[in-house]
C-alpha cells in the first residue's frame, strides 16, 4: 500500500498534496488516502467476480420485460422515474432522524408483500432495534431478512447465498473492507465499499440502496466521487421539527432529476402527500404580508403560500432573511422594488418564508414575493382567492413562465378566481367541467401590477 491524495470534489488523484486541484480548481479539497497495490488485492478482486465479460453488439443487448419494479409508494416511484430498475445502485442521504431508514423499511415491506426477498444489512443498529422500529410501523414480514454486520465481504457472501431481489445497506459509512487498513467511514473505505456494491448490483442484476450520512455542509459524507459511482442520488430535505419531508434527486441515470416526492412524518411512518396544495395553504382569513403563487416541481404543479414581514430596522444594516428561498434572489427583488416602484427598502428588515418548510427554486414565485413584501410594507391585505405567477426581470418586467395551463388548472381546482400572470404568456383559458371561471389579469411590469391591484 502507498499513500496518495485525491480531490473530494471531482476525484482527481495525485501522488503529492496540492492546495488547489488542477482539475476542478477547488481550494483545500485534497485528502490523503491509501492506494491499494500488490498481487493480493488484485487476486481478491478477481475472486469476487471471476466470470468472463463478453463483447456484445449494442443492437443485440437484451432488455428484460419487467425493467422497472413498482415499490407501491407512488411518491418514491415518481422520484426514481417510474420505479426501481434492475441492477441499479442508489444512494439516499439526509439529516439524522429525517426518515431515511424508515422509508427504506416501508419500501422493503411493500416489495416483500409481493413474495420477494429483501436483504436489509445494517452496520449501525442491532436486529432488536430494527425490530422495534418495524413493530412501530406495523411491518413484520418473513421475507425481510436482517443481517447486522459491518463487514462488506460478509454482506457480499450473504447476497450470493440468498440471491435477494433487493439489498438495503444501512449505512455505507458504517461498512468496511477487511483488506484495507483504514477505519470504517474513512474516505478510502467509503469509496471502495461503494464501488464493490455497485459492481455487485451490475453483475448480479440486483438493485442496491445505500443509506448515507451527510456532513455539516448538507452533502453526503465522503468523497464527491461517491456520488459519481452510483446511478441515483437522492436527498431527504425538510426541518426535523416539521412533519413534511421532500425527497429530491440530484442524479438519476434512469429518469429525470426534476421530480420530487412529498411525505408527511406520522406515528405510523412516512405518509404520501397526494395533494400538497391543500397542505401548504392556510385557508383562514387573509392577513397583510401573505400571497399565493403556483410553482412547478418536476411534473406537478401546486400552490404555495409566501409570507413576508417588513419592519423598520434597528441595526446599522438592514437584515435580509429568507427561509426556503435564495437570499441573493431576494436582494435582487428588493433592488427591483426600489428602482422601479419607488419604495426605499434600506431602512427595513425583510423576512421571507414559504409555508410548510418548502424550498422553492421556481422563479415564477418572484411576482408573489414582491407582492407580499409590498403588502407587509403598506399593511395592505391582498384580495382573497388571488394568485400571482411570473418571473421578474432586472428592469421590472414580468417574464413568461412554463406550463401556465397546468398552473391555472391547479388554481381553479382549489377555487382561486383571480390570477395575475405575464402579458406575453400564450395560454388558452377554458372553463372546467364544473363550470368554474377564472378571472385573469395580464401584466407586463411590476409597476403595472401594483397599479392594477390598487
C-alpha positions in Angstrom: 0.0 0.0 0.0 1.1 3.6 -0.7 -0.4 7.0 0.2 -1.9 9.3 -2.4 -4.0 12.4 -2.5 -7.3 12.9 -4.3 -9.8 15.8 -4.6 -13.0 15.3 -2.6 -14.9 17.4 -5.2 -14.0 15.8 -8.5 -12.0 12.7 -7.6 -8.7 13.8 -9.3 -5.8 11.7 -7.8 -2.1 12.6 -7.5 0.9 11.5 -5.5 1.6 14.9 -3.9 -0.6 17.2 -1.9 -1.7 20.5 -3.5 -3.6 23.5 -2.2 -5.6 23.8 -5.4 -7.0 21.0 -7.5 -5.6 21.3 -11.1 -8.8 19.6 -12.4 -11.7 21.4 -10.8 -9.7 24.3 -9.3 -11.2 23.8 -5.8 -9.1 25.0 -2.9 -8.1 22.8 0.1 -10.0 19.8 -1.3 -7.2 17.3 -1.3 -7.4 14.4 1.2 -4.9 11.7 1.9 -5.9 8.1 1.1 -4.4 4.7 0.8 -3.7 3.3 -2.6 -4.1 -0.5 -2.8 -1.2 -2.1 -4.6 0.2 -5.6 -4.9 -0.9 -9.0 -6.2 -3.0 -9.9 -3.2 -5.6 -7.2 -3.8 -5.8 -8.0 -7.5 -6.5 -11.7 -6.7 -9.1 -10.7 -4.2 -10.9 -8.5 -6.7 -10.8 -11.4 -9.3 -12.2 -13.8 -6.7 -15.3 -11.7 -6.3 -16.2 -11.6 -10.0 -14.4 -14.4 -11.8 -16.8 -14.7 -14.9 -15.5 -13.5 -18.2 -17.1 -10.4 -19.7 -18.0 -10.9 -23.3 -18.3 -8.3 -26.0 -21.9 -7.6 -27.0 -23.1 -5.6 -30.1 -25.2 -2.7 -29.0 -28.1 -3.8 -31.2 -28.2 -7.2 -29.6 -28.4 -6.2 -26.0 -31.4 -7.9 -24.4 -33.7 -5.9 -22.0 -35.9 -7.7 -19.6 -39.7 -7.2 -19.8 -40.1 -6.0 -16.2 -37.3 -3.5 -16.2 -38.9 -1.4 -13.5 -40.3 -2.6 -10.2 -43.1 -0.5 -8.6 -42.5 -0.1 -4.9 -46.1 0.7 -4.1 -45.2 4.2 -2.8 -46.1 6.4 -5.7 -44.1 9.4 -4.5 -40.9 7.3 -4.3 -41.6 5.8 -7.7 -42.0 9.2 -9.2 -38.7 10.4 -7.9 -36.9 7.3 -9.3 -38.5 7.9 -12.7 -41.2 5.2 -12.6 -39.8 2.6 -10.2 -36.8 0.6 -9.3 -34.6 -0.5 -12.2 -32.9 -3.9 -12.1 -29.2 -3.7 -11.3 -29.3 0.0 -10.2 -27.3 1.3 -7.3 -28.9 4.2 -5.4 -27.7 6.5 -2.6 -30.1 8.2 -0.3 -28.9 10.8 2.2 -30.4 13.3 4.7 -30.2 14.6 8.2 -30.1 12.1 11.1 -33.7 11.2 12.0 -35.3 12.6 8.9 -36.7 9.3 7.8 -34.1 7.5 5.6 -34.2 4.1 7.4 -38.0 4.5 7.8 -38.7 5.0 4.1 -36.4 2.1 3.1 -38.1 -0.2 5.7 -41.5 0.8 4.3 -40.3 0.1 0.7 -39.0 -3.3 1.8 -42.4 -4.1 3.3 -44.2 -3.2 0.1 -42.0 -5.3 -2.1 -41.9 -8.2 0.4 -45.7 -8.3 0.2 -45.3 -9.4 -3.4 -43.4 -12.5 -2.3 -39.9 -11.2 -3.0 -36.9 -11.4 -0.7 -35.2 -8.3 0.8 -31.8 -8.3 2.4 -31.6 -5.5 5.0 -27.9 -5.2 6.0 -27.3 -2.8 8.9 -24.0 -1.8 10.3 -25.4 0.7 12.8 -28.3 -1.0 14.5 -28.9 -4.3 16.1 -31.7 -6.6 14.9 -33.6 -5.8 18.1 -33.5 -2.1 17.3 -34.7 -2.7 13.8 -37.5 -5.0 15.0 -38.7 -2.3 17.4 -38.9 0.2 14.5 -40.7 -2.3 12.3 -43.2 -3.1 15.1 -44.0 0.6 15.4 -44.5 0.8 11.6 -46.6 -2.4 11.7 -44.1 -4.1 9.4 -43.5 -7.8 10.2 -42.5 -9.9 7.3 -40.6 -13.2 6.9 -39.3 -12.1 3.5 -37.3 -9.2 5.0 -34.0 -10.8 6.1 -31.9 -8.8 8.6 -28.1 -9.1 8.6 -26.4 -6.9 11.2 -22.7 -6.7 10.2 -20.1 -4.1 9.2 -18.1 -6.5 7.0 -18.7 -5.7 3.3 -17.4 -9.1 2.2 -19.7 -10.9 4.6 -22.6 -8.9 3.2 -21.5 -9.9 -0.3 -21.4 -13.6 0.7 -25.0 -13.3 2.1 -26.1 -11.7 -1.2 -24.6 -14.7 -3.1 -26.2 -17.3 -0.8 -29.8 -16.0 -0.7 -29.9 -14.1 -4.0 -32.3 -11.4 -2.8 -34.5 -9.3 -5.0 -33.4 -6.0 -3.4 -30.5 -5.1 -1.0 -30.5 -2.3 1.5 -27.2 -1.1 3.1 -27.6 1.0 6.3 -25.3 2.8 6.0 -22.4 3.0 3.5 -20.3 4.9 6.1 -20.5 2.0 8.6 -19.3 -0.9 6.4 -15.7 -1.7 5.7 -13.4 -4.0 3.7 -11.1 -6.1 5.9 -8.1 -5.9 3.5 -7.9 -2.1 3.9 -6.1 -0.6 6.9 -8.4 2.4 7.0 -11.1 2.6 9.6 -14.9 2.5 8.7 -16.2 5.8 7.5 -12.8 6.9 6.1 -12.6 8.2 2.5 -10.9 5.1 1.2 -13.4 2.7 2.8 -16.4 4.6 1.6 -15.1 4.8 -1.9 -14.1 1.1 -2.1 -17.2 -0.2 -0.4 -19.5 1.8 -2.7 -17.5 0.5 -5.7 -17.9 -3.1 -4.5 -21.7 -2.8 -4.0 -22.2 -1.1 -7.4 -20.3 -3.9 -9.1 -22.5 -6.4 -7.2 -25.6 -4.6 -8.4 -24.5 -4.7 -12.1 -23.1 -8.2 -12.0 -26.0 -9.9 -10.2 -28.7 -7.5 -11.6 -29.9 -6.7 -8.1 -31.0 -3.2 -7.1 -28.9 -2.0 -4.1 -29.9 1.0 -2.0 -27.2 2.6 0.2 -28.2 5.0 3.0 -25.6 7.7 3.5 -24.9 10.3 6.3 -24.4 13.9 5.5 -21.8 16.4 6.7 -22.2 19.9 8.2 -22.5 21.3 4.7 -25.5 19.2 3.9 -23.7 17.0 1.4 -23.3 13.2 1.7 -20.3 12.4 3.8 -17.3 11.0 2.0 -15.6 11.9 -1.3 -17.6 13.5 -4.1 -16.6 10.6 -6.3 -19.1 8.5 -4.2 -22.0 10.2 -6.0 -20.3 9.6 -9.4 -20.1 5.8 -8.6 -23.8 5.2 -8.1 -26.6 5.5 -10.6 -29.0 7.6 -8.5 -28.5 10.1 -5.7 -31.5 11.2 -3.5 -31.7 13.7 -0.7 -34.3 14.0 2.0 -35.0 17.6 2.7 -37.0 19.3 5.5 -36.7 20.6 9.0 -36.6 17.9 11.7 -39.3 19.8 13.6 -41.5 19.9 10.5 -43.7 16.9 9.7 -43.3 17.5 5.9 -40.3 16.0 4.1 -39.3 16.3 0.5 -37.3 13.7 -1.4 -35.4 15.1 -4.3 -32.9 13.6 -6.8 -29.7 15.3 -7.8 -28.6 12.5 -10.1 -30.6 9.9 -11.9 -29.3 7.7 -14.8 -32.8 6.2 -15.3 -35.0 9.3 -15.2 -35.4 13.0 -14.6 -33.8 14.9 -11.8 -36.6 17.4 -11.6 -39.1 15.2 -9.8 -39.8 15.4 -6.1 -41.6 13.3 -3.6 -43.6 14.8 -0.7 -44.1 12.9 2.6 -45.6 13.6 6.0 -44.0 12.0 9.0 -46.6 10.3 11.2 -46.6 7.9 14.1 -47.0 5.1 11.6 -44.1 6.2 9.4 -43.9 8.4 6.3 -47.2 9.0 4.5 -47.5 10.2 1.0 -48.8 13.7 0.4 -51.2 13.4 -2.6 -52.4 17.0 -2.8 -49.7 19.3 -1.4 -51.6 22.5 -2.4 -54.2 22.0 0.3 -51.5 21.4 3.0 -49.2 24.4 2.2 -52.0 27.0 2.1 -53.8 28.5 5.1 -57.5 28.8 4.2 -58.3 31.2 7.1 -58.8 34.9 6.8 -56.1 36.8 4.7 -53.5 39.0 6.5 -51.1 41.6 5.3 -47.8 40.1 4.1 -49.4 36.9 2.6 -49.6 35.9 -1.1 -50.2 32.8 -3.0 -48.2 31.5 -6.0 -48.2 28.3 -8.1 -44.9 26.6 -8.7 -43.8 23.7 -10.7 -41.6 21.0 -9.1 -40.9 18.2 -11.6 -44.1 17.2 -13.3 -46.5 18.6 -10.7 -47.9 22.0 -10.0 -49.0 23.1 -6.5 -49.9 26.3 -4.8 -47.6 27.7 -2.1 -48.1 30.4 0.4 -45.5 33.1 0.6 -45.2 35.1 3.9 -43.3 38.4 4.3 -42.5 40.6 7.3 -41.2 44.1 6.7 -40.3 46.1 9.8 -38.1 49.1 10.5 -34.5 48.1 11.1 -32.9 48.7 14.5 -29.4 47.9 13.3 -26.9 49.7 11.1 -27.6 47.4 8.2 -31.0 46.1 7.3 -31.4 42.3 7.6 -32.4 40.1 4.7 -33.6 36.7 5.8 -35.2 34.1 3.6 -36.4 30.6 4.5 -36.8 28.2 1.6 -35.7 30.8 -1.0 -32.4 32.0 -2.4 -31.3 35.0 -0.3 -29.4 36.5 -3.3 -32.5 36.5 -5.4 -34.4 38.2 -2.5 -31.8 41.0 -2.6 -32.3 41.2 -6.4 -36.1 41.6 -6.0 -35.7 44.2 -3.3 -33.5 46.2 -5.7 -36.3 46.0 -8.3 -38.8 47.4 -5.8 -36.5 50.4 -5.1 -35.7 51.1 -8.7 -39.0 50.6 -10.5 -41.7 51.0 -7.8 -40.0 53.8 -5.8 -40.2 52.3 -2.2 -36.9 52.6 -0.3 -36.1 49.3 1.4 -32.8 50.4 3.0 -34.5 51.2 6.3 -36.4 48.0 6.6 -35.7 44.4 7.7 -37.2 41.9 5.3 -38.1 38.3 6.2 -39.4 35.8 3.7 -40.8 32.4 4.5 -42.6 29.7 2.5 -45.2 27.7 4.3 -44.6 24.0 5.2 -40.8 24.4 5.2 -40.7 24.1 1.4 -37.6 25.1 -0.6 -38.6 26.8 -3.8 -36.3 27.0 -6.9 -39.0 28.0 -9.4 -38.6 31.7 -10.4 -42.3 32.0 -11.1 -42.8 32.9 -7.4 -41.0 36.2 -7.9 -44.2 38.1 -8.5 -45.8 36.7 -5.4 -42.7 37.6 -3.3 -42.7 41.2 -4.5 -46.5 41.5 -3.8 -46.3 40.1 -0.3 -43.3 42.4 0.5 -45.3 45.4 -0.5 -48.4 44.1 1.3 -46.5 43.9 4.5 -44.8 47.3 4.0 -48.0 49.1 3.3 -50.1 47.0 5.7 -52.4 46.1 2.7 -54.5 42.9 2.5 -54.3 41.1 -0.8 -57.8 40.1 -2.1 -58.8 36.5 -1.3 -58.7 33.8 -4.0 -55.9 35.6 -5.8 -52.6 34.1 -7.0 -49.5 35.6 -8.6 -47.4 33.8 -11.3 -44.4 35.4 -13.0 -40.7 35.8 -13.1 -39.4 39.3 -12.5 -36.5 40.7 -14.6 -34.0 43.3 -13.5 -35.7 46.0 -15.4 -39.0 45.3 -13.7 -40.7 43.4 -16.5 -42.7 40.2 -15.8 -41.4 37.4 -17.9 -43.1 34.3 -19.2 -43.3 31.1 -17.2 -43.6 27.5 -18.4 -46.6 25.2 -18.2 -49.0 28.0 -17.4 -52.1 25.9 -18.3 -51.2 23.4 -15.6 -50.8 26.1 -13.0 -54.1 27.7 -13.8 -55.8 24.3 -13.7 -54.4 23.7 -10.2 -55.7 27.2 -9.2 -59.2 26.6 -10.5 -59.3 23.2 -8.7 -58.8 24.9 -5.4 -61.3 27.6 -6.1 -59.0 30.5 -6.9 -60.6 33.1 -9.2 -58.1 35.9 -9.8 -54.7 35.3 -11.4 -52.0 37.8 -12.3 -49.6 36.4 -14.9 -47.3 37.7 -17.7 -48.9 39.6 -20.5 -46.9 37.7 -23.2 -47.7 34.3 -21.9 -49.8 32.5 -24.5 -52.5 30.4 -22.8 -55.9 29.1 -23.7 -58.2 29.6 -20.8 -61.1 27.1 -20.7 -63.9 26.5 -18.3 -63.5 23.3 -16.4 -66.2 20.6 -16.2 -67.7 22.1 -13.0 -68.3 25.4 -14.9 -66.0 27.4 -12.7 -64.5 30.5 -14.2 -61.2 32.2 -13.6 -60.5 35.9 -14.0 -57.1 36.7 -15.3 -55.0 39.9 -15.3 -52.2 40.1 -17.8 -49.4 42.5 -16.6 -46.2 43.4 -18.2 -44.3 45.0 -15.3 -44.4 45.1 -11.5 -45.4 48.8 -11.6 -48.4 47.9 -13.8 -49.3 45.0 -11.5 -49.3 47.2 -8.4 -51.4 49.8 -10.2 -53.9 47.1 -11.3 -54.2 45.9 -7.7 -54.7 49.3 -6.2 
